[in-house]
Structures are given as structure tokens and as C-alpha cells.
Amino acid sequence: MIKSPIKPLTLEEFLKLPETKPSSEYINGQIIQKPMPQGKHSKLQGKLVTGINEVVESRKIALAFPELRCTFGGRSIVPDVAVFAWERIPIDKRGDVANVFKTHPDWTIEILSPDQSQTKVTGNILHCLKHGSHFGWLIDPDERSVLIYPPKQQPELLQEEQEILPVPDLVSDLQLTVGQLFGWLKL
């Protein structure tokens, strides 16, 4: 039996599809569904969004969004945490936060889930940096490590509890160590 190749969807066709739970991403012409977040992932994601927003939202410096679809550079991805400088947050006609973000986050944070491809997640961070993001983090809860991706620099692996996690300038008031980050997993 001969199978005809399936014509890949375009980005525009992908964006017209209904959303999936968990979210699907459009990467290099392929639709890839993210794994269902589990306990460690959800706890870290919630604490990061809250912690970042406590430092920057009231002063209108930036805003952290969980699981926000960002479409740019031929991809449509859903970072675990996307942080946008205040003046770059898309708004609608009423002045509310827009539903559609056709731009890169200033800081992208990914939290590795069991069974998730580290290469795919790293690819999304690198895509963000290539298209204007200022910073990326890849958090591995099982290894208790954070890969820091500053733009145009070598990534840095942080694993020691006392190490201070570097952050982009727009959230420079956020002080967090590796130990504090993973301490959030304790009950």
C-alpha cells in the first residue's frame, strides 16, 4: 500500500484550529502537543508567575503570563511563563490585554516535564532569543538545575543552592536563588 505524503498545515491554518488541552505548538511545520503539566511543573509555574508579578506589575514594568500562546518567526509556541515588558503587552481597543500575542516574550521560561524533549524545549528558547527575547530559562525539577540562556552568550548551568539566578534587566529587583526556587516544591 502506497501512502501519499500528508500536506503539512501552514501556520495560518494551524491558528484556525481549536485549542487543545494541553496546548499544541506549531514548530517547523509540525503540530506538537505539550505534555500535561504535573505537580512539580504546576507548582513552580504558579510561584514564578506570582513572584515575578509581585515585583513588577504594580510599577507597570512587566507582566508574567502562564501558558500564553506567542506567534512569531514562523512558530506558534506556548512558553510555560512568558514575561513581557509593560510597553510591549498587546492591548485591544478597550485598553485591555489582547487575546492574541503576535510577538516574542522578553523573557521565556520553560519547565521541563517528565517525558518532554529537552531538545524541543531548548529549540523554543533559542527561537525566542533569535527573534528578540532578552533571556531564557530552562528549569529541570528532577535535576534541580536551571539552564540560563542570556542573549548572544554561552548558556550557564546553575545547580548550587546558593547561586543567584540571573534575570533580565526589566525584572532586576527579582532576587531568587536556586535553593529558593526548588524550595517552592516543599510542602
N, C-alpha and C positions, 0 to 999 in steps of 0.2 A: 504494500500500500504506500503510495506516494503522498506525502503531506505537503501542501503548499505553505510557504512561509507566511506567518501572520504579519500583516502590515502593522507596524508599531503606531501607537497613538501619538499625535502631536501634543505639545504642552497645552495648547488651547483646547483640544479635545479632552485631555485629562482634567482640566479645570472645570469642565462642564459636568463631569461625573459626580454622583452623590458622594458626600464624605463617608469615610469608613471609620469604624471603631475597632482597634486603634487606627490612627491616621495612616494613610498611604502617602508616599512621596514619589515624585517624578524625577528620576535621575538617569541621564544618558538614554532617554527614550524608553526607559523601563518603569513600570509601576512596582514599587516595593513597599509592602505594608510593614510598618514598625511593629515590634513585639509589644504585647500587652504589658504595661508597666506593672512592676511588682512592688512589694513593700519598701525595700531599701530605696529604690528609684523614686517612688512617690514621696517618701519622707524627705529625701534630700531636695527634690524638686520644689516641694512646698516651702521648706525652710529657706532655700535660696531666693525664691521669688519674694517671700515676705521680708527676708533680711535685706535684700537689695532695695526693695521699695521703701522700707523704713528709713534708709539713708538718703534716698534721692527724690522720692515722689513729692513730698511736701514743699521742697525747694524748686520743683519743676526742672530738675536736672536731667532725669532719665526715668524710664519705666521698664520694669521687667514683666514679661508675659510668659505664661506657661503654655507649651504646645500651640504656638502660633504659626500658622502657615505663612511662609515667606517665599515669594515667587520672584526670581531674578536670575539673570545669566543663563537662561535656558533650563533651569531647575525649579521645582516647587518642593521645598523641604519644610519640615516641622521640627525645629530645634526644641529640645526639652525646655530650655529657657532662652528667650530672645530678649536682649536688652537694647532699647532704642534711646538715643539722646532725645530729649524733650522736643526740640525743634524739628526732629525728623519723624515724629509719630504722625502717620497719615490721619487726617480728620475728614469727616463728612460735611455736608452742607450745614448741619446744625452746630458744628463745632465739637461733635462727639468723636471719640476714637472710631476710625473707619473699621469696617469689617475686613477689607482686603488690603494686604500689605504687599505691594509690588516692589520691594526693595530689600536690601540686606540688613540684618541687625548690626548694631555697632559692636556688640559682644554676643557671641553664641556659646551656649553651654550645653554639652551633651553628657548624659549619664548612661553609662554602659549597662545594659540589661543582660542577664544570662541568655545565652543563645543568640546574642546580637553580634553582627560582624563589626569588629573594631575597625577594619579597613573601610567599610562603608561609612561609618560614623566619622572617621578621620577625613575621608573624602569630602563629607559635607562641611566640616570645619574648614578645610583647605579651600573649598569652593567659596565659602563666606569671606575668607581672608583675601582671596584673589579678586573678589568683587567689592571690596571696600570695608569689610569688618575690621575693627581695630584689635580684636582679641578673641581667642577661643580657649575653652577649657574642655577636656575630656576627663570625666570623673569615672573611676573604676571602683565601685564599692567593695567588690570582693578582694581586690588587691590593696585597697585603702591607699590609692595613689591618684594623683591629678597630673595629667599632661597639660602643660601650659603652652599655648600657641600665640606668641606675640607676632605681629606682622613683620615680615621680612627678616626674621631671626630664627635661630635654631630652637626647636621645641625644648622644653625643660620638664623633667620628671621630678615631681615632689612627692615624697613618701614619709619624711620625718615629721613627727607630730608638732614640733616647734616651728617648722618652716612656715613663714607667712606667704599666703597665696597672693601672687601679683594680680592686680586688677587694672582695667583700663583707666585712664585719667578721669573720665567722666564720673567714675564711682570711687575716686581715690580715698574717700572717707570710710570706705568699707574695709575694715581690718579683720581678717579671718585667717586662722592657722589651719594646717592640715588636720591637727588634732581636734580643733573645734568643729570643722566640717563633718568629720566622721563621728564625732561625739554626738551629733544630732541623731544618730541611729540608735542610741541607747534609750531605753525606756526608764 
